[in-house]
């Protein structure tokens, strides 16, 4: 866990595993600092290979499989988050003396920038972007990194006042030296079990974010987020008080939602802070995201009054419960970033209270489920959703959640069905509970396809779609 210098890397045999966005950042960083490396990618073809051959002819590229001999010879393995280091062809060939680092770990060993670290199954992108927004409004020189923005090694020559890191479970696999001022696990639900296999392994990886942290912020309604290490902490949740909150999370250190003057208010302890209706991002799940950001900001010494003012000007992120404009009176919601069950549950729970008795909610879901258990969605769908339109690789599992469900081949087909059934005031939400990789390059492309289809269909009458 000790720091290192670039000169200490000069005589090391360095191997980069994976040549995606992070892999290319490794190569740029190493070559810009006069260091050589070999690169191994299991894919036989990828657009990055051509760029690599032209710009980095001094580095050897091995493709088509994980090359056991190359891995075995490495003193340092620099691993992209998308690479599963538990695969036998990798794990069984790593030398006992080799170091295995991700880009955040390498950054942390080379530079001691003050940082905040946030993880969780859902909401982490919103929280880190909200923190960045608040920091900028308060005059703090903040910079985003980790699982959001550009790879951290591409920014290593910059010197922000505060680095705000969003960290995935894949990145936490290779982190041991990070020492955040504040670390937070927002929530945990089934995600990436196709890679991590069990919730116990997934939870242990998420808990690593607290190691080395000065202060922790956890979710009082999710016991799996409570630090298992002895660390100063405070909590947040969507309600107040929390009877099940851990004993050391006393009311004075708890951020939640209370009833005040007949309205729901975000609060610290019993002190109201801001009406939920004043938040620029709707839904109880986003109230929790705001509470987490406020709890983290307070530990950084940020002034509460200024933070609350800054929150009012935040406009949220694309593909997160994002309204799509139309002239048909239907509320079309793009929640393509809901790539797991927990995210879709949060979106449904956050949106349902805003519906009048005569308004209906239609759900478009499905894709690559990553080994998740979809059954927690069934009672929520039964209570709140008029009809489900299922697509993608795990379509059959989505269809099994409700008798009121229909199989579709595309988002465009789903929207056409919704247009025929929905009336003005109803809500149609794309919230897949699945990854997009079976049908799209990423969740953003899926969300853009939804928005484009809405624009194409919304202007047509039901008769025109028949």
N, C-alpha and C positions, 0 to 999 in steps of 0.2 A: 504494500500500500504506500510505498515511498514515492516521492517525486523523482523525475528523471530529467535529464537534459538531452538535447539533440545529439551531442557528441557521444553520449552513452549508447545511442542507437547505431552509430556509424559502422561498428564491426559486427552487427547482428544480422543473421539471415532472417529477413522479414518476408512473410507470405501474406498476401491479401486474399481473403476468401469472399467471392462474390463481386461482380463488376456492375452493380447498379449505381444508383445515385450516391450512396455512401461509399461504395468501393472506389468509384472514380475520385471522390474527395480524398480518400486515403492516398491514391496514386499521385494526385496533384500535390498534396502536402509533402509527401516523401520526396518527390523529384524536385520540387521547388526548394527543398532544403538539402539537396545534394545527396539524398539517400536512395539506394537501389532496393528493388523488391521484385518478387515473382508474384504473379496473379493466377488464381485458379477459380474457374467458374464451371459449374456442372452442365450448363447449357451448351449446346452445339452451335447455336446461332443467337446473336443479339446485336442490335444496332450499336451498342457501346463498343463492341469489339473492333469495328472499323476505325472509330475515333481513337481508340487505344493504340492501334497499330501505327497510325499516322503520327500521333503526338508523343508517344512514349516508346520509341523503338528500342531503347536501352533496357526495357523491362520485358521479361519473358512471360508470355501468356499461355496457360494450359487450360484447354476447354474440353467439353464433352462428358466429363465425369469428375469426381473428386479424386485427384491424383494422390495416392497414398504416399508415394516416395517424396513428393514435394512437401506435403503436410508434415511428414515425419522429420524432415530436415530443418524445419523452422525453429528458430529461437523465439520469434514473436509471430503469433498469428493475429492479424487484424481482420476482424469478422464483421461483415455487414449484418444488419438486423434480420434480414430475410433468410439468412443461412442457419440451418438447424445444426448446431454443433454436437447434438446428441446422436446424430446419425452414425451408425457403426463405422462407415468408411472414413469418417472424420474423427470421431471420439477415440477409436481404437488405434489411431496413428499419430496422435498428438504426443510428443515427447514429454516425459515426466518433468523436465526442466523448462519446458516452453511456457511463455506467457500468452494468455488468450485475452485480447482486449477488443472492445468496440470503439467507435470514434469518440464517444463521450468519455470513456475511461482514459483513452490516450490524451484527450484534451485536459482532463482533470489531473493527470500525472505531469503534464507540461506547464500548466497554468493554474493559478489559484484564484480565478475570478469569483467574486461573491455571487452566489446563485440561489435560486429557488427551484425546487424540483416537484413536479406534480405528475401523478399517475392515477389510474383507475380504469374501469372498463368503459365508462361513459363520462362525457362532460369535460375531459381534460383539455381538449383544444379550446373550448369556450373559456375555461378558467384561465389558462395561460394567456390567451389573447385579451381577456378582460383585464388581467393584471398588467399586461403590457400597455394597454390603453390608459388605465388609471395612472401607472407610473409616468407615462409621457405627459399626461395632464398635470401631474404634480411636479414636473420638471426633473424627473429622475431619468438618467440615460439608461434605458432598459433595452435589452436585445433578446429576441426569441431564438430558441435553439432546440436541439434534440429531434423529436418526432414531428416538428413543425418548422417551417421556414427552410433556410439553407442548412446543409450539414455544418456542425459546429467547427470542424477543422477549416472550413472555408472562411471562418470569421476569427481565427485564432490570433491574427495580427491586430485585431481591434481590441479596444479596452473599455467595454461598457461598465457603467457603475454597477449594474445588476444583470446577470444572465438568467433568463426565465426559461426553464427546461420542461418540455413535455416529454415524458419517458414512457415507452411501451414496455411490455413484459419482455420482448425480444432484446431491447437495449439493456434492461436490468439484468439479463443473464450474464453480461460481461462487465458489470460495474462493481468495483470494490473500493475505489479511492475517492469518490465524490463526497464532499462535505457541505451539504446545503445549509443555508441559514434557516430555511423552513422547508420541510418536506410534507407532502400530503398524498394520501390514498383516498380518492373521492368516494369510491364504491367498488364493489366486485360482483360480477355475474359471469355466467358461462361465456367464455370467449377464448378462441385460439386453442381449444382442447384437442384439435386435430394435431397440434404440435406439442403442447404441454401434457396431454393425456389425462391429467386429473386436476380437479380444483385445488387440491392440496399443493401440488407443484406450482400451479398458477398463482395461488395466494402467497406462497413463500417467495416467489420472484417479486411480486409487487411489494412485499414487506421489506425488501432490500433497500428501498428508497429511503427508509428511516435510518439506516446504518450510517453513522457519521454526522447526522443532522443535529443542529442545535435545538430545533423546535419542531413539533409535529402538529398537523391539523388533520383530524380524522372525522368520519361520519358516525355520529352517535346511533344512527339507525341501522348500521351495518357493522356488526362486531368484527368481521374479518379485516376491517380497516384500522382497528385499534392497534397501536404499536405493540409488538411483542417484546421490544427492548425498553429499557428504563430511560425515558426521555420526557422532557417537559412538553405538555400538550394541551390543546384546547379542542373543542368539538363544534360541529355544526349539524343541523338537520332541518327537515321541512316543517317541524312542529315544535311546540314548547308547552309545558316542560317535557322532557324525555324521562319517563320513569325507569326505563331500562338502561339509561346512560351509565357508563362505568363510574364507579364511586369517585375517582379522582377528577372526573370531568364535571366540576361543580357548576352551578348555574351562572356564576360570575364569569366563567370562561367558556360559556356556551353561546353560540349564535344560532338563532332559530326563528320561527314565525309565530307571532302572537296575534291575538285579537285586540285591537286598540281603537276606541271610538267607532266601533262597528265595522272596522275594516281589518284586513290582514296586513300586518306590518312585519318587515324584517327587523330583528331585534338582537341586542346583545344582553344576555340575562333578561331582565324585565324592562330594559330601556328600549323603547321603540326607536328605530333608526330611519326607515323609509317605508312608505306604503308600497305594497306589492304592485298596486295599480300604476305606480310611477316608474316601475322598471321597464326599460325599453325592449326586453326580451321576455316573452310570455311563458307561462306554464310553471308548475311547482318545481319541475326539475331545474329550470333556469333560476328560480328563487334560491335553490340549494347551491347552484353554481356561484351566484352572487354572494351568498353567505360565506362560502369557502374562500372566495377572493378577499372579502372583507377581513376574515379571520387571519389569512396569510398576510395581508397588507398591514394589519395592526401589529403583528409580530415584527414586521420590518420597520416599525416606527412611523408609518404613514398616518397622517392626521385624518381621523374618521370623517369630519365634516367635508373635507376636500375629496375624500374617496367617494362619498355619497353623491357629491356634485358631479364627479367624473363619470360615475356609473350611468347617469341620466343621458349622457351623450354617446354611450356605446350602442352600436347598431347590430351586433351579432355577426355570425359567420354564415357564409354560403353553405347551402345543403343541410343546415341544422334548423328544422322546423321553419323553413323560409317560405313565406307566402309567394305564390306565383300569380302575377296580375292577369286578370281576365275580365271580360265584360258580361259574363253570363250569370253573375250573382253567386256562383259556386266558389267556395273557398278551397283553392288548390294549394296543398302544402308539400313542399319538397323537403323531406327528411332523409335524403339518401345516405347521409353520414351514419344513420342507424344501422350499423353493420353487425349488431348482435342483439340477442333477445332483450337484454336489460335496457338498451337504448330505445327499442320500440315500446317496451312497457312504460318507460319514463315519458315518452312522447304521448302515448295514449292517456296516461294518468294526468299529464299536464294539460292536455287539450280538452278532454271530456267535460270538465267542469264549466267550460265556456259555452257549451251547447245548450240551446233552449230545448224544451220538451219536444217540440215538433221538428227539430233539426236532426239529420242523420249523418253518421260518420262512415265513410267507405275507406277500406284499407287495401293498399297494393303492397304485397310482401313477397319475399322469396329470393333465392340466389344460392350462393355457396354457404352452407350453414356452419362449416368449420367444426363439425362434431357436436354442436350445441343441442341441448334439450329444449324443444320448443313448447313443451306442455304448459309452462307457466303463463303463456299467452292465452290459452284457451278460456279461462274464466273472465279475463279482461275483455277479450273479443266478444264473448257471450253477453257481457254487460253493456258494452259501449258501441260495438261495431255492427252496422246493418248488413254489410256484405264484405267478404274478402275476395280479392283477386290475386291468385297465386301464380308465380312464374319461376323459372330457373331450375337449377340442378335439384334443389330440395323442395320442389313444388308439391310433391305428394305429402310431405310432412306438414306443410302449411295448410293444404286442403283438409287434412285430417283434424285441424283445430276447430273447425266450424261446419255445421251443416249448410250454412249460408255462404258457400264459397264456390268459386268458378276458376277453372284452369285457363290461363291465357299464355300465348306464345311470346308476347312482347309487351313493353310498357305502353306502346301506342294502342295495342288491342285492349289493354286494361282501361285506358283512359276513354276509349270509345264506348266501352260497356258502362263506365261510370257516368259518362255524359247522358246516356239513355235513361239511367235510373235516378240520378241526382237532380235535385231541384234547387232553386235559389236559396241560399242560406245553409245548405248542406256543406259538409267538408269531405274532400277527397285527399287522402294523405298517402304519399309514397314513404313508407317507413319499413324497409325490407327485413330487418332482423337478421340480415345475412350480408356476407361480403359480395362484391360485385364481379369477382374475377371470372366467373363462369360465362358472363355475357358482355362485360365491359372492361376497359382498361383499369378503371378505378371508380370509386364512389362519385367523384366529380363528373365523370363522363355519364354515369347513370343519371345523376341529378339534372345534368344539362339535357339529356334525352327526354326526361320527364317534362321539363320546362318547354322544350321545343314542341313536344306533342300536345301539351296544353294549349300553346299558342295556335297550333294548327286545328285543334278540335273545338276549342272553346267558342269559336265564332260560328260553328255550324249548329244547325238544329238537329234534334233527335231524328227527324225524318230523313235528313241528309245522310245520317250515319247508318241508316237501316239498309 
